[in-house]
């Protein structure tokens, strides 16, 4: 008589497991596989075999898209005919459920968990049910996705519900408050820029305390090598990751240590929410930051940007300046590309020649609140760019969405070496104003991209190019869609 189930042969254990025909058999088998290594090896394959039909059904209903390569062809349902397919490496996994079921979510969770590597995970939620029903399954998907090494994660879900500020009361019993307090105690470790003190009689380490830890893995040569852990990019286009059970998992993923690109859009967080969340975030390797939220006060955003001095691309196009914009010395020293509306950009660049020594591209887009548009803001921005003494040419892209600015702008030339890209079609009545204004305002422009300004019919505007060639001596080329117009060669006398 065997003392335990582990004394039985594998064939008999499989017979016992297969005899379980209950509705939650998959969960029971998965829990059994967590008890010891032998049962794990037996139960893991059984769980995956039960999940394969669910995955095939999701692929067939076009709720799950699996891409093995970088091409646009997704796997078909008949391609998932072997458990070995789940252990493969995938370029992209896209999950777009309509209704929530525990079985579907568990199968997708298992696919992400067991995959060897995943390049990008895209979760698009069609919120037909109550948003609260999505918090726990979405939290589990965020957790398992953040554990894939150097993967990208995108979450899109735009519910119609009204959201209240995050519940962060003063009572210590709140789970959100407890989580935030735990992370706040780690701020010194995350944000400090100190170096480790040298050992007595040895060589001191120069690694920053705020730099991400790496797991040391021994190999057979006796030499340890390191492996990265955590997401490489995180794009949030939804308020759900900051709600309910998702919030702790989202904060944990954001503080993974290897995040290079972060995009925050449509979070619907209040100004008070950002004042609590931003101080808890640390991404030492962050280089691209897109904050598409108009309710962040600059007094809260500024310390976050100061801590992340490695940012090279900053997108503020969907944000409006709240409060005075006074960047401190050493603010974003590595910044190369900045995007925003004239009000925000003029506040950051006007009268501050010492900031952003590596700036090479400025993209001016329309304000989230066009009613508050100020003609003076764009004039001040262009004047500050012209006064900069940095080396190189600045690529300037302007969306001419407010054509009245062209007619009201002061016709004072700017000694700005730039490449101009315009992004809004203008009417035929504005052609005279535009083609007269451009060479006067930017006489030293070197390249023009008028793809989104002029109409497809070249007969309506090509005859005006002579004005640009004559009054812009540095202008070498004009790009319009697939065609590039080069400066005509001077005739030999």
C-alpha positions in Angstrom: 0.0 0.0 0.0 1.7 3.3 -1.1 2.1 5.9 1.6 1.3 8.8 -0.7 0.3 9.6 -4.3 4.0 10.2 -5.1 4.7 6.5 -4.6 2.5 5.6 -7.5 3.8 5.2 -11.0 3.2 8.1 -13.4 0.7 6.1 -15.5 -1.6 5.6 -12.5 -1.2 9.3 -11.4 -2.4 10.3 -14.9 -5.4 8.0 -14.6 -6.4 9.6 -11.3 -6.0 13.1 -12.7 -7.9 12.4 -15.9 -10.8 11.1 -13.8 -11.5 14.6 -12.6 -14.2 15.9 -14.9 -15.4 18.9 -12.7 -15.8 22.4 -14.2 -12.8 23.6 -12.3 -10.6 20.7 -13.2 -7.9 22.8 -14.8 -7.5 25.0 -11.7 -7.4 21.8 -9.5 -4.7 20.3 -11.7 -2.7 23.5 -11.7 -2.8 23.7 -7.9 -1.7 20.1 -7.7 1.2 20.8 -9.9 2.4 23.5 -7.5 2.9 21.0 -4.7 6.2 19.4 -5.8 8.5 19.2 -8.8 7.4 15.7 -10.0 3.7 16.7 -10.0 4.6 19.9 -11.7 6.2 18.1 -14.7 3.1 15.9 -14.9 0.4 18.5 -14.4 1.9 21.3 -16.5 1.5 19.4 -19.8 -2.1 18.5 -18.8 -3.0 22.1 -18.1 -1.6 23.3 -21.4 -3.4 20.5 -23.3 -6.7 21.7 -21.7 -5.9 25.3 -22.7 -5.0 24.6 -26.3 -8.7 24.3 -27.4 -9.5 27.6 -25.7 -6.6 29.3 -27.4 -7.7 27.9 -30.8 -11.2 29.1 -30.2 -10.0 32.6 -29.3 -7.9 32.7 -32.5 -10.8 31.5 -34.6 -13.1 34.2 -33.1 -10.3 36.8 -33.8 -10.0 37.7 -30.1 -6.4 36.4 -29.9 -3.7 37.2 -32.5 -0.3 35.5 -32.2 2.6 36.6 -34.4 5.7 34.5 -34.5 7.6 36.8 -36.8 7.7 40.6 -37.4 5.3 40.2 -40.4 1.6 41.0 -40.4 0.5 37.4 -40.8 -0.9 35.9 -37.5 -1.0 32.2 -36.6 -4.2 30.3 -37.5 -6.1 28.2 -35.1 -4.9 25.0 -36.8 -1.3 26.1 -36.1 -1.9 25.5 -32.4 -2.1 21.8 -32.5 0.8 20.9 -30.2 1.7 21.9 -26.6 5.2 22.7 -27.9 3.7 25.8 -29.7 3.0 27.4 -26.3 6.7 27.2 -25.4 7.7 29.1 -28.6 9.1 32.6 -29.0 6.5 35.1 -30.2 7.0 38.5 -31.8 3.7 39.8 -30.7 0.6 38.6 -28.8 -2.6 40.7 -29.1 -5.6 39.9 -26.8 -8.9 41.7 -27.5 -11.7 40.1 -25.4 -15.3 41.2 -25.6 -16.7 39.3 -22.6 -14.7 38.1 -19.6 -14.5 34.4 -18.8 -12.1 32.8 -16.3 -11.2 30.1 -18.8 -10.2 32.5 -21.6 -8.2 34.7 -19.3 -6.4 31.7 -17.7 -5.5 30.4 -21.2 -4.0 33.7 -22.4 -2.2 34.0 -19.0 -0.7 30.6 -19.5 0.3 31.4 -23.1 2.2 34.5 -22.0 3.7 32.8 -18.9 5.0 29.7 -20.7 6.2 31.4 -23.9 10.0 31.4 -24.2 10.1 35.1 -25.2 7.5 37.7 -26.2 8.5 40.9 -28.0 5.2 42.8 -27.4 1.9 42.2 -25.7 -1.1 44.2 -26.7 -4.3 44.1 -24.6 -7.3 45.8 -26.1 -10.4 45.6 -23.9 -13.9 46.1 -25.3 -15.6 47.2 -22.1 -19.2 46.0 -22.5 -19.4 44.7 -18.9 -18.8 46.6 -15.7 -15.3 47.9 -15.5 -14.8 46.4 -12.0 -15.1 42.9 -13.5 -11.9 43.6 -15.5 -9.7 44.7 -12.6 -8.5 41.3 -11.3 -8.0 39.6 -14.7 -6.3 42.7 -16.1 -4.1 42.8 -13.0 -3.0 39.2 -13.6 -2.2 39.9 -17.2 -0.1 43.0 -16.2 1.8 40.9 -13.7 2.6 38.0 -16.0 3.5 40.4 -18.9 5.9 42.4 -16.7 7.8 39.2 -15.9 8.7 38.7 -19.6 12.2 39.9 -20.1 12.5 43.1 -22.1 9.0 42.8 -23.5 6.7 45.7 -24.5 3.2 46.0 -23.0 0.3 48.1 -24.4 -3.1 48.4 -22.7 -6.0 50.2 -24.4 -9.4 50.5 -22.9 -11.5 53.7 -22.8 -14.6 53.1 -20.6 -17.4 55.7 -20.5 -17.6 55.6 -16.8 -16.9 58.6 -14.6 -13.9 58.0 -12.3 -13.4 59.6 -8.9 -10.0 60.4 -7.4 -8.0 57.5 -6.1 -8.9 56.5 -2.5 -5.8 57.4 -0.6 -7.2 58.2 2.9 -5.1 58.9 6.0 -6.1 55.6 7.6 -3.3 53.0 7.3 -5.9 50.2 6.6 -6.3 51.2 3.0 -4.5 48.7 0.7 -3.6 51.4 -1.7 -2.2 53.5 1.1 -0.2 50.5 2.4 1.2 49.8 -1.0 2.2 53.5 -1.6 3.8 53.6 1.9 5.8 50.5 1.2 7.1 52.0 -2.1 7.8 55.3 -0.5 10.3 53.7 1.9 12.2 52.5 -1.1 12.5 56.0 -2.6 16.0 56.5 -1.2 17.1 53.3 -3.0 15.4 54.2 -6.2 16.1 57.8 -6.5 19.4 58.3 -4.8 22.4 59.2 -7.0 25.0 58.3 -4.5 27.7 55.8 -5.2 28.7 52.9 -3.0 31.4 53.6 -0.6 34.7 51.8 -1.5 35.7 48.8 0.5 38.7 49.2 2.8 41.8 48.4 0.8 39.8 47.7 -2.4 38.4 49.4 -5.4 35.1 51.2 -4.9 32.1 50.4 -7.1 30.8 53.3 -9.1 27.4 51.8 -9.9 24.5 54.1 -9.0 22.3 53.0 -6.1 19.3 53.9 -8.3 20.5 51.6 -11.1 18.4 48.4 -11.6 19.6 45.3 -10.0 20.5 42.3 -12.2 20.1 38.7 -11.4 23.5 36.9 -11.2 23.3 33.6 -13.0 26.3 31.2 -12.8 27.3 29.2 -15.9 29.5 26.2 -16.2 32.6 28.2 -16.7 32.3 29.6 -13.2 31.8 33.2 -14.6 28.6 35.0 -13.6 26.6 36.9 -16.2 23.6 39.1 -15.7 20.1 38.9 -17.3 17.6 41.8 -17.5 14.2 41.5 -15.8 11.2 43.7 -16.5 9.4 45.5 -19.3 11.2 47.5 -21.9 8.2 49.7 -22.9 4.9 50.3 -21.3 2.1 52.2 -23.2 -1.0 52.9 -21.1 -4.1 54.3 -23.0 -6.7 53.6 -20.4 -7.7 54.6 -16.8 -8.1 50.9 -15.7 -4.4 50.1 -14.9 -4.6 52.8 -12.2 -7.8 51.4 -10.6 -8.6 48.6 -8.1 -6.4 45.5 -8.1 -4.5 46.8 -11.2 -2.9 49.7 -9.4 -0.3 47.7 -7.3 0.6 45.6 -10.4 1.0 48.7 -12.6 3.2 50.5 -10.1 5.3 47.3 -9.7 5.7 47.1 -13.5 6.6 50.8 -13.8 9.4 50.3 -11.2 10.8 47.2 -12.9 14.1 49.0 -13.6 14.5 48.4 -17.3 11.7 50.6 -18.7 13.0 52.6 -21.7 9.7 53.9 -23.1 6.7 55.1 -21.1 3.4 56.5 -22.6 0.6 57.6 -20.3 -2.6 58.5 -22.2 -6.2 58.9 -21.1 -5.5 57.9 -17.5 -8.3 60.2 -16.2 -6.3 60.7 -13.1 -6.8 63.8 -11.0 -4.1 66.3 -10.1 -4.1 65.0 -6.5 -3.6 61.4 -7.9 -0.5 62.4 -9.8 0.9 64.2 -6.8 0.8 60.8 -5.0 1.9 58.5 -7.9 4.7 60.4 -9.6 7.0 60.5 -6.5 6.9 56.7 -6.3 8.1 56.0 -9.9 11.7 55.4 -10.7 12.9 54.3 -14.2 16.7 54.9 -14.3 16.9 53.9 -18.0 13.9 55.9 -19.3 14.6 57.7 -22.5 11.2 58.3 -24.1 8.3 59.7 -22.1 4.9 60.6 -23.5 2.5 62.1 -21.0 -0.9 62.7 -22.6 -2.7 63.9 -19.5 -3.7 67.5 -19.0 -4.2 67.3 -15.2 -0.6 67.2 -14.1 0.8 70.2 -12.3 4.3 71.2 -13.4 5.3 71.3 -9.7 4.6 67.5 -9.7 6.0 66.8 -13.1 9.2 68.7 -12.7 10.7 66.5 -9.8 9.9 63.4 -11.9 11.7 64.8 -14.9 14.6 65.9 -12.8 15.1 62.4 -11.5 15.0 60.9 -15.0 17.8 62.8 -16.6 18.3 60.1 -19.2 15.1 61.2 -21.1 15.9 62.1 -24.7 12.4 62.3 -26.2 9.6 64.2 -24.3 6.1 64.5 -25.7 3.8 66.9 -23.9 1.5 67.5 -26.9 -1.7 66.5 -25.0 -0.8 68.3 -21.8 -1.6 71.9 -20.8 0.7 73.8 -18.5 -0.7 74.0 -14.9 1.0 76.4 -12.7 4.3 78.4 -13.4 6.9 76.6 -15.5 10.2 77.2 -13.9 12.7 74.4 -14.9 15.7 74.1 -12.6 19.3 74.0 -13.6 20.3 70.7 -15.1 16.7 70.0 -16.2 16.8 67.1 -18.8 20.4 67.5 -20.0 20.1 64.7 -22.6 16.9 66.0 -24.2 17.0 65.8 -28.0 13.4 65.9 -29.2 10.5 67.7 -27.5 6.9 67.8 -28.6 4.2 70.0 -27.2 1.8 72.9 -27.7 3.1 76.5 -27.9 2.1 77.4 -24.4 4.1 74.6 -22.8 7.1 74.8 -25.1 7.5 78.5 -24.8 7.4 78.2 -21.0 10.2 75.6 -21.2 12.4 77.3 -23.8 11.9 81.0 -23.6 14.8 82.8 -22.0 16.6 79.6 -21.1 19.5 79.2 -23.5 21.5 77.1 -21.1 18.9 74.3 -21.0 18.7 71.4 -23.4 22.2 71.7 -25.0 21.5 68.6 -27.2 18.1 69.7 -28.5 17.8 69.0 -32.2 14.1 68.7 -32.9 11.0 70.7 -31.8 7.5 69.6 -32.8 4.7 72.2 -32.2 1.2 70.8 -32.1 -2.2 72.2 -31.3 -3.2 72.8 -27.7 -5.6 70.5 -26.0 -7.7 73.7 -25.3 -7.7 75.6 -28.6 -9.8 78.3 -26.9 -6.8 79.2 -24.8 -4.6 79.6 -27.8 -2.3 82.6 -27.5 -0.6 84.0 -30.6 2.2 85.4 -28.5 3.2 81.9 -27.2 4.3 80.7 -30.7 6.1 84.0 -31.4 8.0 83.7 -28.1 8.9 80.0 -28.8 10.3 80.7 -32.3 12.2 83.7 -31.0 13.8 81.6 -28.2 14.8 79.0 -30.7 16.4 81.6 -32.9 18.4 83.0 -30.0 19.8 79.6 -29.1 23.6 79.3 -29.7 23.8 75.5 -29.8 25.5 73.8 -32.7 23.7 72.1 -35.5 20.4 72.6 -37.2 17.0 72.4 -35.4 14.3 70.4 -37.1 11.2 72.4 -36.5 7.7 70.9 -37.2 4.7 73.1 -36.9 1.0 72.2 -37.3 -0.5 75.3 -38.9 -3.9 74.7 -37.3 -4.4 78.3 -36.3 -4.0 80.2 -39.6 -4.9 83.5 -38.0 -1.4 83.3 -36.4 0.2 83.7 -39.8 -1.7 86.8 -40.6 -1.2 88.4 -37.1 2.4 87.4 -36.6 5.0 90.1 -36.7 6.9 89.9 -39.9 10.3 89.9 -38.2 12.8 87.5 -39.5 14.4 84.8 -37.3 18.0 83.8 -37.8 17.1 80.2 -37.2 18.8 77.4 -39.1 16.0 74.9 -39.3 14.2 72.2 -41.2 10.4 73.0 -41.3 7.7 70.4 -41.5 4.2 71.7 -41.6 1.2 69.6 -40.8 -2.2 71.1 -41.7 -3.8 71.7 -45.1 -4.5 75.4 -45.8 -7.1 76.9 -48.1 -6.4 78.5 -51.4 -7.2 81.9 -50.0 -4.3 81.5 -47.5 -1.7 80.6 -50.1 -0.6 84.2 -50.6 -0.3 84.8 -46.9 1.6 81.6 -46.3 4.1 81.8 -49.1 4.8 85.4 -48.3 5.0 84.9 -44.6 7.4 81.9 -44.7 10.5 83.4 -46.4 10.2 86.5 -44.3 9.9 84.7 -41.0 12.4 81.9 -41.8 14.9 83.3 -44.3 17.5 80.7 -43.3 15.3 77.6 -43.6 17.3 74.7 -45.2 14.5 72.2 -46.0 10.7 72.3 -46.2 8.2 69.5 -45.9 4.8 70.8 -47.2 3.2 67.4 -47.6 0.3 68.2 -45.3 0.0 71.9 -46.4 -0.5 72.0 -50.1 -3.2 70.1 -52.1 -2.3 67.1 -54.3 -2.8 69.1 -57.5 0.7 70.7 -58.1 -0.8 73.3 -60.6 -2.3 75.1 -57.6 1.0 76.0 -55.9 4.2 75.0 -57.8 4.4 78.3 -59.5 4.8 79.9 -56.0 8.1 78.0 -55.4 10.1 80.7 -57.2 9.3 83.0 -54.3 10.8 80.6 -51.8 13.9 80.0 -53.9 14.5 83.7 -54.3 13.9 84.8 -50.7 15.4 81.8 -48.8 19.0 81.5 -50.0 19.8 78.5 -47.7 16.7 76.5 -48.9 17.9 73.4 -50.7 14.9 71.1 -51.0 11.1 71.1 -50.7 9.4 67.8 -50.0 5.8 67.2 -51.0 4.7 63.6 -50.5 6.9 61.3 -52.7 8.4 64.2 -54.7 11.3 66.3 -53.7 11.9 69.7 -55.4 15.5 70.7 -55.5 16.9 74.2 -55.8 17.3 75.1 -59.4 21.0 75.3 -60.6 22.2 78.8 -61.4 22.8 79.4 -65.0 26.4 79.9 -66.0 27.0 83.5 -67.2 
